[in-house]
Amino acid sequence: MHLSLNIDDALLNQAKQITGLQSDNDLVETAIAFLIDQKSKSINPINPAKVFLASGFIGCGQGDPELSENYKAELTELLREKHGDS
């Protein structure tokens, strides 16, 4: 498609400097793609619950900072408390 635009030279040069693009055509295409991407995010906002579920996160908790060293004793104690001395 052929498009004729009048763009301020200072604005065009600043955009080229920031993006590293030298071609006017590439710069306009990049700007349009960026605008579409930003607008589509506001139209279809990201659902935090879906992102969380898709992340594979399995849980968190608080505990002894030395748990990796004494997990067997901790687990044994928890099982005794839950099921009685065996």
C-alpha positions as CSV (number, residue, x, y, z in Angstrom):
1,M,0.0,0.0,0.0
2,H,1.3,3.5,-0.8
3,L,0.9,6.1,1.9
4,S,2.0,9.7,1.9
5,L,2.7,11.2,5.3
6,N,3.9,14.6,6.6
7,I,5.9,13.9,9.8
8,D,7.9,16.5,11.7
9,D,11.6,15.9,10.9
10,A,12.7,16.3,14.5
11,L,10.1,13.7,15.7
12,L,11.1,11.3,12.9
13,N,14.8,11.6,13.7
14,Q,14.2,11.1,17.4
15,A,12.1,8.0,16.7
16,K,14.8,6.6,14.4
17,Q,17.5,7.3,17.0
18,I,15.5,5.6,19.8
19,T,14.6,2.6,17.7
20,G,17.7,2.2,15.7
21,L,15.6,2.0,12.5
22,Q,16.7,3.9,9.5
23,S,13.9,3.2,7.0
24,D,10.9,5.4,7.3
25,N,8.7,2.5,6.2
26,D,10.2,0.2,8.9
27,L,9.7,2.9,11.5
28,V,6.0,3.5,10.6
29,E,5.3,-0.3,10.5
30,T,7.0,-0.7,13.9
31,A,5.0,2.2,15.4
32,I,1.7,0.8,14.0
33,A,2.5,-2.7,15.3
34,F,3.3,-1.2,18.7
35,L,0.1,0.8,18.8
36,I,-2.0,-2.2,17.9
37,D,-0.2,-4.3,20.6
38,Q,-0.8,-1.7,23.3
39,K,-4.4,-1.2,22.3
40,S,-5.2,-4.9,22.2
41,K,-3.8,-5.3,25.7
42,S,-6.2,-2.7,27.0
43,I,-9.1,-4.2,25.1
44,N,-8.2,-7.8,26.2
45,P,-6.5,-7.3,29.6
46,I,-4.4,-10.1,30.9
47,N,-6.3,-12.3,33.4
48,P,-4.1,-12.7,36.5
49,A,-5.8,-15.9,37.5
50,K,-5.1,-17.5,34.2
51,V,-1.5,-16.4,34.3
52,F,-1.1,-17.8,37.8
53,L,-2.7,-21.1,36.9
54,A,-0.5,-21.4,33.8
55,S,2.7,-20.7,35.7
56,G,2.9,-24.1,37.3
57,F,3.2,-22.6,40.8
58,I,2.5,-25.3,43.3
59,G,2.5,-23.5,46.7
60,C,4.4,-21.7,49.3
61,G,4.6,-21.6,53.1
62,Q,6.6,-20.7,56.1
63,G,8.9,-22.9,58.0
64,D,12.2,-23.6,59.5
65,P,15.0,-22.0,57.4
66,E,17.1,-25.2,58.1
67,L,14.3,-27.5,56.8
68,S,16.5,-28.9,54.0
69,E,18.9,-30.1,56.7
70,N,16.3,-31.4,59.2
71,Y,13.2,-32.3,57.2
72,K,13.2,-35.9,58.3
73,A,13.0,-35.0,62.0
74,E,10.3,-32.4,61.2
75,L,8.2,-34.8,59.2
76,T,8.5,-37.5,61.8
77,E,7.4,-35.1,64.5
78,L,4.4,-33.9,62.4
79,L,3.4,-37.5,61.7
80,R,3.6,-38.3,65.4
81,E,1.4,-35.3,66.3
82,K,-1.1,-36.3,63.7
83,H,-1.3,-40.0,64.1
84,G,0.1,-40.5,67.6
85,D,3.3,-42.3,68.8
86,S,4.0,-45.4,66.7
